[in-house]
Amino acid sequence: MFDRVTLNRPDLRFPFGDDFISRIQGQRLVRLSRRAKFLQAELSSGERLFMHLGMSGRFIIDGDNRLADFTHEHAANTKHHHVVFKMDSGATVTFNDPRRFGFMELVGVDEPYRLDHIGPEPLGNSFSGPVLREALKGKKSKIKAALLDQRVVAGLGNIYVCEALYRTGISPRRAAGRLKVAETDALAGHIKEVLRAAIEAGGSSLKDFSNTDGKLGYFQHSFDVYGREGDPCKTCDAPIKRIVQSGRSSFFCGTCQG
């Protein structure tokens, strides 16, 4: 049960709302799940708390009865500890977010489900080449931007889109709606392949990401193109290129992904 909720500021990316604390305090956590990049906490009141980590957010769990052997070291400077959930078990869950791109939103019992517009989970059985092809049909946007659109496929980020496009041999500048059947089939397969490899490696630790046991991920050591501008392509030795699309860096091989 949420024994006490403390807000150390009135907002993250968005304001919390005047009744944020009163709607959570005293409620039991019935279920915690993930959909795309969102965490969803179902409360005993029937309301749901949606949480997004943004670019730098993380939950620090300490205190008694944590249910698992987490390793979450507190920084000496706690000015970025914005939300503190004190549980009746003795555990304390602190949301730390230096850049404040994350957010929390309470959704009432009678309010519509917030995530109905989000596409299929890329590692789920509902995601495949035909499903991807249907989602891309008629799109004039570039394939890189289309894959980052959460309505097309859930949860993909910049790193893994760059890597999947490289493995498929598709330029990030191609029009999304003009990919061939064989290309969308291969792309869907490589998206799954890249994500599974990243999970196996513990994720990608570029700045401050770490797992719940405190260990850093090491998939960044296996990047084929991301962050490798000017380095030789691992397949053809041509220099890896970098362009900016919709404000995001795209890394690719101009030869292999021509």
C-alpha positions as YAML, in Angstrom:
chain: A
units: angstrom
residues:
- id: 1
  name: MET
  ca: [0.00, 0.00, 0.00]
- id: 2
  name: PHE
  ca: [1.11, 3.58, -0.65]
- id: 3
  name: ASP
  ca: [1.60, 4.78, 2.93]
- id: 4
  name: ARG
  ca: [2.87, 8.24, 2.03]
- id: 5
  name: VAL
  ca: [3.45, 10.17, -1.20]
- id: 6
  name: THR
  ca: [5.79, 13.17, -1.32]
- id: 7
  name: LEU
  ca: [6.14, 15.58, -4.25]
- id: 8
  name: ASN
  ca: [9.28, 17.70, -4.15]
- id: 9
  name: ARG
  ca: [8.14, 19.89, -7.04]
- id: 10
  name: PRO
  ca: [4.78, 20.65, -8.69]
- id: 11
  name: ASP
  ca: [5.62, 19.09, -12.06]
- id: 12
  name: LEU
  ca: [7.83, 16.92, -14.20]
- id: 13
  name: ARG
  ca: [7.23, 17.30, -17.93]
- id: 14
  name: PHE
  ca: [3.62, 18.07, -16.98]
- id: 15
  name: PRO
  ca: [2.01, 19.27, -13.70]
- id: 16
  name: PHE
  ca: [0.98, 16.58, -11.21]
- id: 17
  name: GLY
  ca: [-2.40, 18.10, -10.37]
- id: 18
  name: ASP
  ca: [-3.69, 19.26, -7.00]
- id: 19
  name: ASP
  ca: [-5.22, 15.89, -6.04]
- id: 20
  name: PHE
  ca: [-2.31, 13.66, -7.12]
- id: 21
  name: ILE
  ca: [-1.26, 12.75, -3.58]
- id: 22
  name: SER
  ca: [-4.76, 12.21, -2.17]
- id: 23
  name: ARG
  ca: [-5.72, 9.87, -5.04]
- id: 24
  name: ILE
  ca: [-2.71, 7.59, -4.48]
- id: 25
  name: GLN
  ca: [-2.07, 7.71, -0.74]
- id: 26
  name: GLY
  ca: [-3.77, 4.81, 1.04]
- id: 27
  name: GLN
  ca: [-4.31, 2.81, -2.17]
- id: 28
  name: ARG
  ca: [-2.91, -0.65, -2.79]
- id: 29
  name: LEU
  ca: [-0.77, -1.46, -5.81]
- id: 30
  name: VAL
  ca: [-2.77, -4.19, -7.52]
- id: 31
  name: ARG
  ca: [-0.64, -4.74, -10.62]
- id: 32
  name: LEU
  ca: [2.40, -3.23, -12.32]
- id: 33
  name: SER
  ca: [2.83, -3.68, -16.07]
- id: 34
  name: ARG
  ca: [4.59, -2.18, -19.09]
- id: 35
  name: ARG
  ca: [3.19, -1.05, -22.42]
- id: 36
  name: ALA
  ca: [5.67, 0.38, -24.92]
- id: 37
  name: LYS
  ca: [7.73, 2.90, -22.92]
- id: 38
  name: PHE
  ca: [5.11, 3.34, -20.22]
- id: 39
  name: LEU
  ca: [4.83, 1.75, -16.79]
- id: 40
  name: GLN
  ca: [1.26, 1.29, -15.61]
- id: 41
  name: ALA
  ca: [0.38, 0.89, -11.94]
- id: 42
  name: GLU
  ca: [-3.16, -0.31, -11.30]
- id: 43
  name: LEU
  ca: [-4.50, 0.95, -7.96]
- id: 44
  name: SER
  ca: [-7.11, -0.60, -5.68]
- id: 45
  name: SER
  ca: [-9.37, 2.39, -6.42]
- id: 46
  name: GLY
  ca: [-9.54, 1.27, -10.06]
- id: 47
  name: GLU
  ca: [-7.48, 4.25, -11.20]
- id: 48
  name: ARG
  ca: [-4.24, 3.83, -13.12]
- id: 49
  name: LEU
  ca: [-0.96, 5.67, -12.73]
- id: 50
  name: PHE
  ca: [0.94, 5.98, -16.01]
- id: 51
  name: MET
  ca: [4.67, 6.66, -15.70]
- id: 52
  name: HIS
  ca: [7.27, 7.48, -18.34]
- id: 53
  name: LEU
  ca: [10.99, 7.67, -17.54]
- id: 54
  name: GLY
  ca: [11.80, 10.17, -20.28]
- id: 55
  name: MET
  ca: [15.51, 10.44, -21.10]
- id: 56
  name: SER
  ca: [17.09, 10.29, -17.64]
- id: 57
  name: GLY
  ca: [14.44, 9.06, -15.21]
- id: 58
  name: ARG
  ca: [14.91, 6.09, -12.91]
- id: 59
  name: PHE
  ca: [13.29, 4.55, -9.86]
- id: 60
  name: ILE
  ca: [15.47, 4.01, -6.81]
- id: 61
  name: ILE
  ca: [14.17, 1.34, -4.45]
- id: 62
  name: ASP
  ca: [15.55, 1.04, -0.94]
- id: 63
  name: GLY
  ca: [14.47, 0.38, 2.63]
- id: 64
  name: ASP
  ca: [13.06, -2.84, 4.07]
- id: 65
  name: ASN
  ca: [11.10, -5.59, 2.28]
- id: 66
  name: ARG
  ca: [12.11, -4.66, -1.26]
- id: 67
  name: LEU
  ca: [11.07, -8.11, -2.57]
- id: 68
  name: ALA
  ca: [14.35, -8.44, -4.50]
- id: 69
  name: ASP
  ca: [18.04, -7.66, -4.08]
- id: 70
  name: PHE
  ca: [18.10, -4.37, -5.97]
- id: 71
  name: THR
  ca: [21.27, -2.28, -6.16]
- id: 72
  name: HIS
  ca: [20.16, 1.34, -6.36]
- id: 73
  name: GLU
  ca: [22.76, 3.78, -5.11]
- id: 74
  name: HIS
  ca: [21.54, 7.23, -4.15]
- id: 75
  name: ALA
  ca: [23.49, 10.17, -5.57]
- id: 76
  name: ALA
  ca: [25.02, 12.54, -3.03]
- id: 77
  name: ASN
  ca: [22.90, 15.34, -4.50]
- id: 78
  name: THR
  ca: [19.23, 14.51, -4.06]
- id: 79
  name: LYS
  ca: [17.84, 17.62, -5.77]
- id: 80
  name: HIS
  ca: [16.56, 15.43, -8.62]
- id: 81
  name: HIS
  ca: [14.52, 13.19, -6.27]
- id: 82
  name: HIS
  ca: [11.14, 14.53, -7.41]
- id: 83
  name: VAL
  ca: [8.63, 11.92, -6.20]
- id: 84
  name: VAL
  ca: [8.89, 9.62, -3.17]
- id: 85
  name: PHE
  ca: [6.51, 6.71, -2.56]
- id: 86
  name: LYS
  ca: [6.74, 5.29, 0.96]
- id: 87
  name: MET
  ca: [5.15, 1.82, 1.01]
- id: 88
  name: ASP
  ca: [3.61, 0.19, 4.08]
- id: 89
  name: SER
  ca: [6.05, -2.72, 3.64]
- id: 90
  name: GLY
  ca: [8.92, -0.43, 4.59]
- id: 91
  name: ALA
  ca: [10.25, 0.01, 1.06]
- id: 92
  name: THR
  ca: [10.78, 3.48, -0.40]
- id: 93
  name: VAL
  ca: [10.47, 4.09, -4.14]
- id: 94
  name: THR
  ca: [12.04, 7.36, -5.33]
- id: 95
  name: PHE
  ca: [11.68, 8.79, -8.83]
- id: 96
  name: ASN
  ca: [14.88, 10.59, -9.83]
- id: 97
  name: ASP
  ca: [14.95, 12.54, -13.11]
- id: 98
  name: PRO
  ca: [17.68, 15.17, -13.71]
- id: 99
  name: ARG
  ca: [16.30, 16.34, -17.08]
- id: 100
  name: ARG
  ca: [12.61, 16.09, -16.09]
- id: 101
  name: PHE
  ca: [11.46, 14.66, -19.44]
- id: 102
  name: GLY
  ca: [9.59, 11.94, -17.59]
- id: 103
  name: PHE
  ca: [6.03, 12.29, -16.35]
- id: 104
  name: MET
  ca: [3.31, 10.70, -14.23]
- id: 105
  name: GLU
  ca: [-0.38, 10.84, -15.01]
- id: 106
  name: LEU
  ca: [-3.33, 9.50, -13.04]
- id: 107
  name: VAL
  ca: [-6.21, 8.20, -15.14]
- id: 108
  name: GLY
  ca: [-9.65, 7.89, -13.58]
- id: 109
  name: VAL
  ca: [-11.85, 4.80, -13.61]
- id: 110
  name: ASP
  ca: [-14.19, 6.19, -16.27]
- id: 111
  name: GLU
  ca: [-11.52, 7.80, -18.44]
- id: 112
  name: PRO
  ca: [-10.53, 6.13, -21.73]
- id: 113
  name: TYR
  ca: [-7.44, 3.94, -21.87]
- id: 114
  name: ARG
  ca: [-4.50, 6.19, -22.74]
- id: 115
  name: LEU
  ca: [-2.50, 3.74, -24.82]
- id: 116
  name: ASP
  ca: [-5.05, 2.44, -27.34]
- id: 117
  name: HIS
  ca: [-3.26, 4.25, -30.17]
- id: 118
  name: ILE
  ca: [0.06, 2.48, -29.60]
- id: 119
  name: GLY
  ca: [1.17, -0.17, -32.08]
- id: 120
  name: PRO
  ca: [2.07, -3.80, -31.39]
- id: 121
  name: GLU
  ca: [4.90, -4.83, -29.09]
- id: 122
  name: PRO
  ca: [7.90, -5.66, -31.32]
- id: 123
  name: LEU
  ca: [8.72, -8.87, -29.44]
- id: 124
  name: GLY
  ca: [5.11, -10.00, -29.25]
- id: 125
  name: ASN
  ca: [3.40, -12.55, -31.48]
- id: 126
  name: SER
  ca: [1.22, -9.81, -32.97]
- id: 127
  name: PHE
  ca: [4.20, -8.13, -34.69]
- id: 128
  name: SER
  ca: [5.29, -9.49, -38.06]
- id: 129
  name: GLY
  ca: [6.23, -8.48, -41.58]
- id: 130
  name: PRO
  ca: [2.61, -8.29, -42.79]
- id: 131
  name: VAL
  ca: [1.60, -6.26, -39.72]
- id: 132
  name: LEU
  ca: [4.48, -3.84, -40.28]
- id: 133
  name: ARG
  ca: [3.67, -3.59, -43.97]
- id: 134
  name: GLU
  ca: [0.05, -2.67, -43.22]
- id: 135
  name: ALA
  ca: [1.14, -0.01, -40.71]
- id: 136
  name: LEU
  ca: [3.51, 1.55, -43.25]
- id: 137
  name: LYS
  ca: [1.09, 1.44, -46.19]
- id: 138
  name: GLY
  ca: [0.77, 4.83, -47.88]
- id: 139
  name: LYS
  ca: [3.21, 6.59, -45.53]
- id: 140
  name: LYS
  ca: [5.32, 9.25, -47.22]
- id: 141
  name: SER
  ca: [7.55, 9.78, -44.20]
- id: 142
  name: LYS
  ca: [11.05, 8.31, -44.11]
- id: 143
  name: ILE
  ca: [11.30, 4.79, -42.72]
- id: 144
  name: LYS
  ca: [13.48, 5.95, -39.81]
- id: 145
  name: ALA
  ca: [10.83, 8.41, -38.62]
- id: 146
  name: ALA
  ca: [8.03, 5.90, -39.23]
- id: 147
  name: LEU
  ca: [9.64, 3.27, -37.01]
- id: 148
  name: LEU
  ca: [10.00, 5.80, -34.19]
- id: 149
  name: ASP
  ca: [6.28, 6.52, -34.44]
- id: 150
  name: GLN
  ca: [4.75, 4.62, -31.52]
- id: 151
  name: ARG
  ca: [1.56, 4.11, -33.54]
- id: 152
  name: VAL
  ca: [3.48, 1.90, -35.97]
- id: 153
  name: VAL
  ca: [5.34, -0.26, -33.46]
- id: 154
  name: ALA
  ca: [5.61, 0.18, -29.71]
- id: 155
  name: GLY
  ca: [8.68, 1.22, -27.79]
- id: 156
  name: LEU
  ca: [11.38, 1.39, -30.47]
- id: 157
  name: GLY
  ca: [14.12, 3.93, -29.83]
- id: 158
  name: ASN
  ca: [16.71, 5.63, -32.01]
- id: 159
  name: ILE
  ca: [19.55, 3.19, -31.34]
- id: 160
  name: TYR
  ca: [17.67, 0.03, -32.20]
- id: 161
  name: VAL
  ca: [15.99, 1.49, -35.28]
- id: 162
  name: CYS
  ca: [19.40, 2.46, -36.69]
- id: 163
  name: GLU
  ca: [20.77, -1.00, -35.97]
- id: 164
  name: ALA
  ca: [17.77, -2.85, -37.43]
- id: 165
  name: LEU
  ca: [17.81, -0.78, -40.63]
- id: 166
  name: TYR
  ca: [21.51, -1.54, -41.07]
- id: 167
  name: ARG
  ca: [21.01, -5.26, -40.66]
- id: 168
  name: THR
  ca: [18.21, -5.15, -43.22]
- id: 169
  name: GLY
  ca: [20.19, -3.04, -45.71]
- id: 170
  name: ILE
  ca: [17.58, -0.27, -45.82]
- id: 171
  name: SER
  ca: [18.54, 3.41, -45.92]
- id: 172
  name: PRO
  ca: [16.90, 5.56, -43.23]
- id: 173
  name: ARG
  ca: [16.04, 7.98, -46.07]
- id: 174
  name: ARG
  ca: [13.76, 5.51, -47.88]
- id: 175
  name: ALA
  ca: [10.04, 6.32, -48.03]
- id: 176
  name: ALA
  ca: [8.28, 4.09, -45.51]
- id: 177
  name: GLY
  ca: [5.35, 3.27, -47.76]
- id: 178
  name: ARG
  ca: [7.54, 2.12, -50.64]
- id: 179
  name: LEU
  ca: [9.32, -0.80, -48.99]
- id: 180
  name: LYS
  ca: [8.94, -4.13, -50.76]
- id: 181
  name: VAL
  ca: [7.29, -7.19, -49.20]
- id: 182
  name: ALA
  ca: [10.63, -8.93, -48.71]
- id: 183
  name: GLU
  ca: [12.05, -5.81, -47.07]
- id: 184
  name: THR
  ca: [9.27, -5.41, -44.51]
- id: 185
  name: ASP
  ca: [9.45, -9.12, -43.69]
- id: 186
  name: ALA
  ca: [13.21, -8.90, -43.18]
- id: 187
  name: LEU
  ca: [12.94, -5.64, -41.24]
- id: 188
  name: ALA
  ca: [10.42, -7.06, -38.78]
- id: 189
  name: GLY
  ca: [12.73, -10.01, -38.22]
- id: 190
  name: HIS
  ca: [15.78, -7.84, -37.66]
- id: 191
  name: ILE
  ca: [13.91, -5.58, -35.23]
- id: 192
  name: LYS
  ca: [13.21, -8.64, -33.10]
- id: 193
  name: GLU
  ca: [16.78, -9.85, -33.54]
- id: 194
  name: VAL
  ca: [18.34, -6.55, -32.44]
- id: 195
  name: LEU
  ca: [16.07, -6.20, -29.41]
- id: 196
  name: ARG
  ca: [16.73, -9.75, -28.24]
- id: 197
  name: ALA
  ca: [20.48, -9.24, -28.61]
- id: 198
  name: ALA
  ca: [20.28, -5.98, -26.63]
- id: 199
  name: ILE
  ca: [18.28, -7.63, -23.85]
- id: 200
  name: GLU
  ca: [20.76, -10.49, -23.70]
- id: 201
  name: ALA
  ca: [23.57, -7.94, -23.35]
- id: 202
  name: GLY
  ca: [21.79, -6.07, -20.56]
- id: 203
  name: GLY
  ca: [20.86, -3.04, -22.67]
- id: 204
  name: SER
  ca: [22.95, -0.11, -23.89]
- id: 205
  name: SER
  ca: [24.75, 2.03, -21.29]
- id: 206
  name: LEU
  ca: [25.73, 5.23, -23.08]
- id: 207
  name: LYS
  ca: [25.48, 7.56, -20.08]
- id: 208
  name: ASP
  ca: [23.76, 6.52, -16.87]
- id: 209
  name: PHE
  ca: [21.71, 3.40, -17.64]
- id: 210
  name: SER
  ca: [22.21, 0.43, -15.32]
- id: 211
  name: ASN
  ca: [20.23, -2.69, -14.50]
- id: 212
  name: THR
  ca: [18.53, -3.41, -11.18]
- id: 213
  name: ASP
  ca: [21.64, -5.26, -9.99]
- id: 214
  name: GLY
  ca: [23.76, -2.17, -10.61]
- id: 215
  name: LYS
  ca: [25.55, -3.63, -13.63]
- id: 216
  name: LEU
  ca: [25.93, -1.66, -16.86]
- id: 217
  name: GLY
  ca: [24.66, -2.98, -20.16]
- id: 218
  name: TYR
  ca: [27.22, -3.75, -22.85]
- id: 219
  name: PHE
  ca: [25.26, -3.90, -26.12]
- id: 220
  name: GLN
  ca: [26.88, -0.56, -27.05]
- id: 221
  name: HIS
  ca: [30.08, -2.51, -27.71]
- id: 222
  name: SER
  ca: [28.25, -4.39, -30.48]
- id: 223
  name: PHE
  ca: [26.79, -1.41, -32.34]
- id: 224
  name: ASP
  ca: [27.17, -1.78, -36.10]
- id: 225
  name: VAL
  ca: [26.39, 1.86, -36.93]
- id: 226
  name: TYR
  ca: [24.99, 3.86, -34.00]
- id: 227
  name: GLY
  ca: [27.51, 6.42, -32.73]
- id: 228
  name: ARG
  ca: [30.15, 5.25, -35.23]
- id: 229
  name: GLU
  ca: [30.24, 8.21, -37.63]
- id: 230
  name: GLY
  ca: [33.42, 8.04, -39.71]
- id: 231
  name: ASP
  ca: [34.34, 4.54, -38.55]
- id: 232
  name: PRO
  ca: [34.58, 1.79, -41.17]
- id: 233
  name: CYS
  ca: [31.52, -0.29, -41.89]
- id: 234
  name: LYS
  ca: [31.95, -3.79, -40.48]
- id: 235
  name: THR
  ca: [30.80, -5.25, -43.80]
- id: 236
  name: CYS
  ca: [32.34, -3.11, -46.56]
- id: 237
  name: ASP
  ca: [34.79, -0.72, -44.79]
- id: 238
  name: ALA
  ca: [33.03, 2.39, -46.13]
- id: 239
  name: PRO
  ca: [32.80, 5.16, -43.50]
- id: 240
  name: ILE
  ca: [29.61, 5.21, -41.44]
- id: 241
  name: LYS
  ca: [27.55, 8.32, -42.18]
- id: 242
  name: ARG
  ca: [25.46, 10.46, -39.86]
- id: 243
  name: ILE
  ca: [22.51, 12.64, -40.85]
- id: 244
  name: VAL
  ca: [19.85, 14.41, -38.80]
- id: 245
  name: GLN
  ca: [16.21, 13.43, -39.35]
- id: 246
  name: SER
  ca: [13.42, 15.06, -37.37]
- id: 247
  name: GLY
  ca: [15.97, 16.27, -34.85]
- id: 248
  name: ARG
  ca: [17.46, 12.80, -34.29]
- id: 249
  name: SER
  ca: [20.80, 11.44, -35.48]
- id: 250
  name: SER
  ca: [20.62, 8.61, -38.01]
- id: 251
  name: PHE
  ca: [23.71, 6.45, -38.52]
- id: 252
  name: PHE
  ca: [24.04, 4.23, -41.59]
- id: 253
  name: CYS
  ca: [26.34, 2.84, -44.26]
- id: 254
  name: GLY
  ca: [25.80, 4.59, -47.58]
- id: 255
  name: THR
  ca: [27.04, 1.52, -49.44]
- id: 256
  name: CYS
  ca: [25.32, -1.36, -47.64]
- id: 257
  name: GLN
  ca: [22.14, 0.67, -47.17]
- id: 258
  name: GLY
  ca: [22.14, 2.37, -50.55]
...
